[in-house]
Amino acid sequence: MRQVTRRHALLTFGALTLAAACSTAEEKPPAAAKGAAMEGYGVGKTFKAPQQLTFPILHNIHPAYPVKDDWLFWSELTKRTNVKLQTTLIPFSDYDQKKGLLIGAGQAPLIVPKMYPGQEVPYIASGVLLPVSDYVEQMPNFMDKVAKWQLQADLDSLRQNDGKYYVLPGLHEKVWSDYSFAVRTDILEELGLQVPKTWDDFHAMLKAMKEKYPDEYPFSDRWGIPTPGGAFLQQLGNAYGTNAGWNFANGRPVFWDAAAGTFIFTGTMPQYKQTVEYAAALVKEGLMDPESFTQKDDAANAKFTSGKSFVISSNAQSLVNDYRKGLAESVPKATVVKIPVPIGPMGETRTGLRTENGIVLMAKAKDDPNFSALLQFVDWLFYSDEGQLFAKWGVEGVTYTKDAAGKITPAKDVDMVGLNPGAPKHLQKDFGFGNGVFAYGGTTQLLQTTFSEEELEFQNVMNARQNRPVPPPAPLDELEQEQATLWETPLKDHVQQNTLNFILGKRDLAEWDAYAKELEGKNLAAYVDLINKAHARFKEKHG
């Protein structure tokens, strides 16, 4: 049986020590220890260690499918690879915080999943993280997908000042669009309206709904905490050609101006102002619930499923699990779909990377006698076609079946994302497959195995849109990062606070120029100059 442990020092870690310097890009990494590495391992071959190994890994406890010792995932993984995973369990709600504490103290397990690009930056200078780019040549499946899917530009966006990257991201064959808006189509039919194609259509739809139901807010949104308007403003900002909502909150407050070949400050872009003006108009006209930017998800969901609102942000899972189930109980005649993201001034384009959250390896892993085997194991589980199918769907004939054309369906007694409603067992809860710690990335075909026909139609529309270029890297050195953080925090806070105030009418949009000057007084120019110099330096040094 796999060993499950908890760290006892989670709340006792002191300040991080930032003393060790990273190696330069020109330095040759030390040769990895062979240990129990598999001879002849490569693309198309199942990794199996010549002797049983145990690798420690961090694992969150997802509330939707809490970890069980008897999951088939664990025993089947060991059967196939001769590897047992020793897990350090952390509650889902505390994962990011305690993950950071463990990494900073140098006491995290060798494998740390669910690491979002950017989260690794504070720990690079201390030397506790492995510069995995030095070792990916020992990961044939990873290298194969990077080459086959032309992902080099996406990987370059992860590189740090030393030219290396420290996160092994999930790799997608194509950009994946999931978030959009759920709309009550029975209300559209009642009003004689079509599904909106543009943001102008979206506004007109809400206006018609308000005229018919003047006492209600047609649009009452979720995902407004901790980032006000997180999902909604992200989609709207993309349409105007800027970063807003989640895109603004989770990245640097700069935007790559491809035409000018320079980074500019996001929160003062004309496109950002247009995004704010659109949202402010919805609130002012009573089309959007002002509580959308501060209410908890449960409150927003309750308004939608009780029939008090008709539009809400959505992804594929929320559409099925939250909205349709709730409406079936409260408004049984209601129908709802997830519409393609409305089109704005940027036309039929979309943003997005083909990389997602991934894993980091602790630097101490390179001293493990089975380091090469560890790299092979990670490569097989997270990047091989076989490993990704296993992590996502499990064991053929037990948890899923595959027809002659290769179409995958859950076994008759197994459900997954509503594909087999009423089945007595659940792929994630009862077997441990489809677990977000292990199952992400892969071919578009694999990604779409969990999609309904309806979701496939949505994906076909979104996949027909042109992908915008990936911004180039602009990594900072240790001292620059410290300075950037001192400037960045008040800049981002001021943008987000005033974005909300403008949208809610607490500050007049006529004061936009004054707002921009306030940002200038918070070292805006110096911050942008720092980022552009870092970009120029990286380009000169690494091409």
Secondary structure, 3 states (H helix, E strand, C coil): CCCEECCCCCCCCCCCCCCCCCCCCCCCCCCCCCCCCCCCCCCCCCCCCCCCEEEEEEEEECCCCCCCCCCHHHHHHHHHHCEEEEEEEEEHHHHHHHHHHHHHCCCCCCEEEEECCCCCHHHHCCCCECCHHHCHHHCHHHHHHHHHCCCHHHHHCCCCCCCCCCCEEEEECCCCCCCEEEEEHHHHHHHCCCCCCEHHHHHHHHHHHHHHCCCCCCECCCCCCCCCCHHHHHHHHHHHCCCCCHHHHCCCCEEEECCCCEEEEHHHCHHHHHHHHHHHHHHHCCCECHHHHCCCHHHHHHHHHCCCCCEEEECHHHHHHHHHHHHHHHCCCCCEEEECCCECCCCCEECCCCEEEEEEEEHHHHHCCCHHHHHHHHHHHHHCHHHHHHHHHCCECCCEEECCCCCEEECCCEECCCCCCCCCEEHHHHHCCCCCCCCCCECHHHHHHHCCHHHHHHHHHHHCCEECCCCCCCCCCHHHHHHHHHHHHHHHHHHHHHHHHHHHCCCCHHHHHHHHHHHHCCCHHHHHHHHHHHHHHHHHHHC
